[in-house]
Amino acid sequence: MTLPVGTFAPKFELPSKPGEVVDVGALLGREKVVLLFFPLAFSSVCTEELCHFRDHWAEWNSLGCKVFGISIDSPFVTDKFRSELSIPFPVLSDFNKIVAASYDALHADLMGLKGVTKRAAYVVASDGTIAYAWEAEIPKTQVDFAAIRAAVVSAK
């Protein structure tokens, strides 16, 4: 179950690659933020999701929002994933699963794997509250790009 719309989004910082930490919490309450939790880098649906944002980056960028991908992969993997696919926004490593847990975005068990990130999307308004929250019941379900876009547009 996702965090409720209208509640304040938990602040956090995570590595985007070894030795480089991104302080997303510093943006919360100041800018619109899209958080894309995804199970594993280089899997087909996750690749399709992040590549959709890449391929429509001019549109997302014009909405004035910051976008972040988040998975439990190591910082080495998230950096390679972002680099190989030319993803124009940070892909963050929640290897210790602290942020995913705070957003209730962890599977207890996914095909025998414990603590894998759920496919979930959050839009955080510029006042720091959650404006949109969604998670997939089935990991192969793709995010609703139009619903995320609509939430960004209507968020304060």
TIDREN-484190 format. One record per residue (C-alpha): residue in three letters; z, y, x. Coordinates in steps of 0.25 Angstrom, whole numbers, plus 5000, padded with zeros to 4 digits. Layout:
<mardos>
<mardo><residuo>ALA</residuo><c3>Z</c3><c2>Y</c2><c1>X</c1></mardo>
...
</mardos>
This chain:
<mardos>
<mardo><residuo>MET</residuo><c3>5000</c3><c2>5000</c2><c1>5000</c1></mardo>
<mardo><residuo>THR</residuo><c3>4996</c3><c2>5014</c2><c1>5005</c1></mardo>
<mardo><residuo>LEU</residuo><c3>5005</c3><c2>5026</c2><c1>5007</c1></mardo>
<mardo><residuo>PRO</residuo><c3>5006</c3><c2>5034</c2><c1>4994</c1></mardo>
<mardo><residuo>VAL</residuo><c3>4996</c3><c2>5046</c2><c1>4993</c1></mardo>
<mardo><residuo>GLY</residuo><c3>5004</c3><c2>5059</c2><c1>4993</c1></mardo>
<mardo><residuo>THR</residuo><c3>5014</c3><c2>5054</c2><c1>5004</c1></mardo>
<mardo><residuo>PHE</residuo><c3>5015</c3><c2>5059</c2><c1>5018</c1></mardo>
<mardo><residuo>ALA</residuo><c3>5006</c3><c2>5051</c2><c1>5028</c1></mardo>
<mardo><residuo>PRO</residuo><c3>5014</c3><c2>5045</c2><c1>5040</c1></mardo>
<mardo><residuo>LYS</residuo><c3>5012</c3><c2>5053</c2><c1>5053</c1></mardo>
<mardo><residuo>PHE</residuo><c3>5008</c3><c2>5045</c2><c1>5065</c1></mardo>
<mardo><residuo>GLU</residuo><c3>5000</c3><c2>5044</c2><c1>5078</c1></mardo>
<mardo><residuo>LEU</residuo><c3>4992</c3><c2>5033</c2><c1>5084</c1></mardo>
<mardo><residuo>PRO</residuo><c3>4984</c3><c2>5030</c2><c1>5096</c1></mardo>
<mardo><residuo>SER</residuo><c3>4969</c3><c2>5031</c2><c1>5095</c1></mardo>
<mardo><residuo>LYS</residuo><c3>4967</c3><c2>5025</c2><c1>5108</c1></mardo>
<mardo><residuo>PRO</residuo><c3>4976</c3><c2>5021</c2><c1>5120</c1></mardo>
<mardo><residuo>GLY</residuo><c3>4983</c3><c2>5033</c2><c1>5124</c1></mardo>
<mardo><residuo>GLU</residuo><c3>4978</c3><c2>5042</c2><c1>5113</c1></mardo>
<mardo><residuo>VAL</residuo><c3>4987</c3><c2>5045</c2><c1>5101</c1></mardo>
<mardo><residuo>VAL</residuo><c3>4983</c3><c2>5052</c2><c1>5088</c1></mardo>
<mardo><residuo>ASP</residuo><c3>4994</c3><c2>5060</c2><c1>5080</c1></mardo>
<mardo><residuo>VAL</residuo><c3>4989</c3><c2>5058</c2><c1>5066</c1></mardo>
<mardo><residuo>GLY</residuo><c3>5002</c3><c2>5063</c2><c1>5061</c1></mardo>
<mardo><residuo>ALA</residuo><c3>4999</c3><c2>5077</c2><c1>5067</c1></mardo>
<mardo><residuo>LEU</residuo><c3>4988</c3><c2>5078</c2><c1>5057</c1></mardo>
<mardo><residuo>LEU</residuo><c3>4995</c3><c2>5073</c2><c1>5045</c1></mardo>
<mardo><residuo>GLY</residuo><c3>4999</c3><c2>5085</c2><c1>5037</c1></mardo>
<mardo><residuo>ARG</residuo><c3>4989</c3><c2>5094</c2><c1>5043</c1></mardo>
<mardo><residuo>GLU</residuo><c3>4975</c3><c2>5087</c2><c1>5041</c1></mardo>
<mardo><residuo>LYS</residuo><c3>4969</c3><c2>5077</c2><c1>5032</c1></mardo>
<mardo><residuo>VAL</residuo><c3>4969</c3><c2>5063</c2><c1>5038</c1></mardo>
<mardo><residuo>VAL</residuo><c3>4962</c3><c2>5050</c2><c1>5035</c1></mardo>
<mardo><residuo>LEU</residuo><c3>4969</c3><c2>5037</c2><c1>5040</c1></mardo>
<mardo><residuo>LEU</residuo><c3>4961</c3><c2>5024</c2><c1>5040</c1></mardo>
<mardo><residuo>PHE</residuo><c3>4969</c3><c2>5012</c2><c1>5043</c1></mardo>
<mardo><residuo>PHE</residuo><c3>4960</c3><c2>5000</c2><c1>5046</c1></mardo>
<mardo><residuo>PRO</residuo><c3>4964</c3><c2>4986</c2><c1>5050</c1></mardo>
<mardo><residuo>LEU</residuo><c3>4956</c3><c2>4983</c2><c1>5063</c1></mardo>
<mardo><residuo>ALA</residuo><c3>4946</c3><c2>4990</c2><c1>5072</c1></mardo>
<mardo><residuo>PHE</residuo><c3>4933</c3><c2>4984</c2><c1>5073</c1></mardo>
<mardo><residuo>SER</residuo><c3>4934</c3><c2>4976</c2><c1>5060</c1></mardo>
<mardo><residuo>SER</residuo><c3>4922</c3><c2>4978</c2><c1>5050</c1></mardo>
<mardo><residuo>VAL</residuo><c3>4928</c3><c2>4986</c2><c1>5039</c1></mardo>
<mardo><residuo>CYS</residuo><c3>4937</c3><c2>4995</c2><c1>5048</c1></mardo>
<mardo><residuo>THR</residuo><c3>4924</c3><c2>4998</c2><c1>5056</c1></mardo>
<mardo><residuo>GLU</residuo><c3>4916</c3><c2>5001</c2><c1>5044</c1></mardo>
<mardo><residuo>GLU</residuo><c3>4928</c3><c2>5011</c2><c1>5039</c1></mardo>
<mardo><residuo>LEU</residuo><c3>4929</c3><c2>5019</c2><c1>5052</c1></mardo>
<mardo><residuo>CYS</residuo><c3>4914</c3><c2>5019</c2><c1>5054</c1></mardo>
<mardo><residuo>HIS</residuo><c3>4913</c3><c2>5025</c2><c1>5040</c1></mardo>
<mardo><residuo>PHE</residuo><c3>4922</c3><c2>5037</c2><c1>5044</c1></mardo>
<mardo><residuo>ARG</residuo><c3>4914</c3><c2>5038</c2><c1>5057</c1></mardo>
<mardo><residuo>ASP</residuo><c3>4900</c3><c2>5038</c2><c1>5050</c1></mardo>
<mardo><residuo>HIS</residuo><c3>4905</c3><c2>5048</c2><c1>5040</c1></mardo>
<mardo><residuo>TRP</residuo><c3>4913</c3><c2>5056</c2><c1>5050</c1></mardo>
<mardo><residuo>ALA</residuo><c3>4907</c3><c2>5070</c2><c1>5047</c1></mardo>
<mardo><residuo>GLU</residuo><c3>4911</c3><c2>5069</c2><c1>5033</c1></mardo>
<mardo><residuo>TRP</residuo><c3>4925</c3><c2>5064</c2><c1>5036</c1></mardo>
<mardo><residuo>ASN</residuo><c3>4927</c3><c2>5075</c2><c1>5047</c1></mardo>
<mardo><residuo>SER</residuo><c3>4922</c3><c2>5086</c2><c1>5037</c1></mardo>
<mardo><residuo>LEU</residuo><c3>4933</c3><c2>5082</c2><c1>5028</c1></mardo>
<mardo><residuo>GLY</residuo><c3>4943</c3><c2>5087</c2><c1>5038</c1></mardo>
<mardo><residuo>CYS</residuo><c3>4951</c3><c2>5075</c2><c1>5039</c1></mardo>
<mardo><residuo>LYS</residuo><c3>4956</c3><c2>5067</c2><c1>5051</c1></mardo>
<mardo><residuo>VAL</residuo><c3>4953</c3><c2>5052</c2><c1>5051</c1></mardo>
<mardo><residuo>PHE</residuo><c3>4960</c3><c2>5041</c2><c1>5058</c1></mardo>
<mardo><residuo>GLY</residuo><c3>4958</c3><c2>5026</c2><c1>5058</c1></mardo>
<mardo><residuo>ILE</residuo><c3>4970</c3><c2>5017</c2><c1>5061</c1></mardo>
<mardo><residuo>SER</residuo><c3>4972</c3><c2>5003</c2><c1>5064</c1></mardo>
<mardo><residuo>ILE</residuo><c3>4981</c3><c2>4993</c2><c1>5071</c1></mardo>
<mardo><residuo>ASP</residuo><c3>4971</c3><c2>4991</c2><c1>5082</c1></mardo>
<mardo><residuo>SER</residuo><c3>4976</c3><c2>4995</c2><c1>5096</c1></mardo>
<mardo><residuo>PRO</residuo><c3>4972</c3><c2>5009</c2><c1>5102</c1></mardo>
<mardo><residuo>PHE</residuo><c3>4962</c3><c2>5002</c2><c1>5111</c1></mardo>
<mardo><residuo>VAL</residuo><c3>4955</c3><c2>4996</c2><c1>5099</c1></mardo>
<mardo><residuo>THR</residuo><c3>4955</c3><c2>5008</c2><c1>5090</c1></mardo>
<mardo><residuo>ASP</residuo><c3>4949</c3><c2>5017</c2><c1>5101</c1></mardo>
<mardo><residuo>LYS</residuo><c3>4938</c3><c2>5006</c2><c1>5103</c1></mardo>
<mardo><residuo>PHE</residuo><c3>4936</c3><c2>5005</c2><c1>5088</c1></mardo>
<mardo><residuo>ARG</residuo><c3>4935</c3><c2>5020</c2><c1>5087</c1></mardo>
<mardo><residuo>SER</residuo><c3>4926</c3><c2>5022</c2><c1>5100</c1></mardo>
<mardo><residuo>GLU</residuo><c3>4916</c3><c2>5010</c2><c1>5097</c1></mardo>
<mardo><residuo>LEU</residuo><c3>4914</c3><c2>5015</c2><c1>5082</c1></mardo>
<mardo><residuo>SER</residuo><c3>4914</c3><c2>5030</c2><c1>5086</c1></mardo>
<mardo><residuo>ILE</residuo><c3>4924</c3><c2>5033</c2><c1>5076</c1></mardo>
<mardo><residuo>PRO</residuo><c3>4926</c3><c2>5048</c2><c1>5076</c1></mardo>
<mardo><residuo>PHE</residuo><c3>4941</c3><c2>5048</c2><c1>5072</c1></mardo>
<mardo><residuo>PRO</residuo><c3>4953</c3><c2>5041</c2><c1>5079</c1></mardo>
<mardo><residuo>VAL</residuo><c3>4956</c3><c2>5027</c2><c1>5076</c1></mardo>
<mardo><residuo>LEU</residuo><c3>4971</c3><c2>5025</c2><c1>5078</c1></mardo>
<mardo><residuo>SER</residuo><c3>4979</c3><c2>5012</c2><c1>5083</c1></mardo>
<mardo><residuo>ASP</residuo><c3>4991</c3><c2>5009</c2><c1>5074</c1></mardo>
<mardo><residuo>PHE</residuo><c3>4993</c3><c2>4997</c2><c1>5083</c1></mardo>
<mardo><residuo>ASN</residuo><c3>5008</c3><c2>4997</c2><c1>5080</c1></mardo>
<mardo><residuo>LYS</residuo><c3>5005</c3><c2>4998</c2><c1>5065</c1></mardo>
<mardo><residuo>ILE</residuo><c3>5015</c3><c2>5009</c2><c1>5063</c1></mardo>
<mardo><residuo>VAL</residuo><c3>5006</c3><c2>5019</c2><c1>5056</c1></mardo>
<mardo><residuo>ALA</residuo><c3>4999</c3><c2>5008</c2><c1>5048</c1></mardo>
<mardo><residuo>ALA</residuo><c3>5013</c3><c2>5004</c2><c1>5043</c1></mardo>
<mardo><residuo>SER</residuo><c3>5017</c3><c2>5018</c2><c1>5040</c1></mardo>
<mardo><residuo>TYR</residuo><c3>5004</c3><c2>5019</c2><c1>5031</c1></mardo>
<mardo><residuo>ASP</residuo><c3>5006</c3><c2>5005</c2><c1>5025</c1></mardo>
<mardo><residuo>ALA</residuo><c3>4993</c3><c2>5001</c2><c1>5031</c1></mardo>
<mardo><residuo>LEU</residuo><c3>4996</c3><c2>4988</c2><c1>5037</c1></mardo>
<mardo><residuo>HIS</residuo><c3>4993</c3><c2>4974</c2><c1>5032</c1></mardo>
<mardo><residuo>ALA</residuo><c3>5004</c3><c2>4964</c2><c1>5034</c1></mardo>
<mardo><residuo>ASP</residuo><c3>4994</c3><c2>4953</c2><c1>5036</c1></mardo>
<mardo><residuo>LEU</residuo><c3>4979</c3><c2>4955</c2><c1>5037</c1></mardo>
<mardo><residuo>MET</residuo><c3>4972</c3><c2>4941</c2><c1>5039</c1></mardo>
<mardo><residuo>GLY</residuo><c3>4983</c3><c2>4937</c2><c1>5048</c1></mardo>
<mardo><residuo>LEU</residuo><c3>4985</c3><c2>4950</c2><c1>5055</c1></mardo>
<mardo><residuo>LYS</residuo><c3>4998</c3><c2>4957</c2><c1>5054</c1></mardo>
<mardo><residuo>GLY</residuo><c3>4999</c3><c2>4972</c2><c1>5053</c1></mardo>
<mardo><residuo>VAL</residuo><c3>4984</c3><c2>4976</c2><c1>5052</c1></mardo>
<mardo><residuo>THR</residuo><c3>4981</c3><c2>4990</c2><c1>5047</c1></mardo>
<mardo><residuo>LYS</residuo><c3>4976</c3><c2>4990</c2><c1>5032</c1></mardo>
<mardo><residuo>ARG</residuo><c3>4963</c3><c2>4997</c2><c1>5029</c1></mardo>
<mardo><residuo>ALA</residuo><c3>4969</c3><c2>5010</c2><c1>5023</c1></mardo>
<mardo><residuo>ALA</residuo><c3>4966</c3><c2>5024</c2><c1>5022</c1></mardo>
<mardo><residuo>TYR</residuo><c3>4974</c3><c2>5037</c2><c1>5020</c1></mardo>
<mardo><residuo>VAL</residuo><c3>4970</c3><c2>5051</c2><c1>5018</c1></mardo>
<mardo><residuo>VAL</residuo><c3>4981</c3><c2>5061</c2><c1>5022</c1></mardo>
<mardo><residuo>ALA</residuo><c3>4980</c3><c2>5075</c2><c1>5017</c1></mardo>
<mardo><residuo>SER</residuo><c3>4983</c3><c2>5087</c2><c1>5026</c1></mardo>
<mardo><residuo>ASP</residuo><c3>4997</c3><c2>5088</c2><c1>5020</c1></mardo>
<mardo><residuo>GLY</residuo><c3>5000</c3><c2>5074</c2><c1>5026</c1></mardo>
<mardo><residuo>THR</residuo><c3>5001</c3><c2>5067</c2><c1>5013</c1></mardo>
<mardo><residuo>ILE</residuo><c3>4992</c3><c2>5054</c2><c1>5010</c1></mardo>
<mardo><residuo>ALA</residuo><c3>4981</c3><c2>5058</c2><c1>5001</c1></mardo>
<mardo><residuo>TYR</residuo><c3>4974</c3><c2>5045</c2><c1>5000</c1></mardo>
<mardo><residuo>ALA</residuo><c3>4979</c3><c2>5031</c2><c1>5003</c1></mardo>
<mardo><residuo>TRP</residuo><c3>4971</c3><c2>5018</c2><c1>5003</c1></mardo>
<mardo><residuo>GLU</residuo><c3>4972</c3><c2>5004</c2><c1>5008</c1></mardo>
<mardo><residuo>ALA</residuo><c3>4963</c3><c2>4992</c2><c1>5007</c1></mardo>
<mardo><residuo>GLU</residuo><c3>4968</c3><c2>4979</c2><c1>5000</c1></mardo>
<mardo><residuo>ILE</residuo><c3>4958</c3><c2>4971</c2><c1>5007</c1></mardo>
<mardo><residuo>PRO</residuo><c3>4956</c3><c2>4976</c2><c1>5022</c1></mardo>
<mardo><residuo>LYS</residuo><c3>4940</c3><c2>4975</c2><c1>5021</c1></mardo>
<mardo><residuo>THR</residuo><c3>4940</c3><c2>4985</c2><c1>5010</c1></mardo>
<mardo><residuo>GLN</residuo><c3>4934</c3><c2>4998</c2><c1>5015</c1></mardo>
<mardo><residuo>VAL</residuo><c3>4941</c3><c2>5012</c2><c1>5013</c1></mardo>
<mardo><residuo>ASP</residuo><c3>4936</c3><c2>5021</c2><c1>5002</c1></mardo>
<mardo><residuo>PHE</residuo><c3>4929</c3><c2>5031</c2><c1>5011</c1></mardo>
<mardo><residuo>ALA</residuo><c3>4926</c3><c2>5040</c2><c1>4999</c1></mardo>
<mardo><residuo>ALA</residuo><c3>4941</c3><c2>5040</c2><c1>4994</c1></mardo>
<mardo><residuo>ILE</residuo><c3>4946</c3><c2>5043</c2><c1>5008</c1></mardo>
<mardo><residuo>ARG</residuo><c3>4936</c3><c2>5055</c2><c1>5008</c1></mardo>
<mardo><residuo>ALA</residuo><c3>4940</c3><c2>5060</c2><c1>4994</c1></mardo>
<mardo><residuo>ALA</residuo><c3>4955</c3><c2>5059</c2><c1>4998</c1></mardo>
<mardo><residuo>VAL</residuo><c3>4952</c3><c2>5068</c2><c1>5011</c1></mardo>
<mardo><residuo>VAL</residuo><c3>4944</c3><c2>5078</c2><c1>5003</c1></mardo>
<mardo><residuo>SER</residuo><c3>4955</c3><c2>5079</c2><c1>4992</c1></mardo>
<mardo><residuo>ALA</residuo><c3>4967</c3><c2>5078</c2><c1>5002</c1></mardo>
<mardo><residuo>LYS</residuo><c3>4974</c3><c2>5091</c2><c1>5004</c1></mardo>
</mardos>
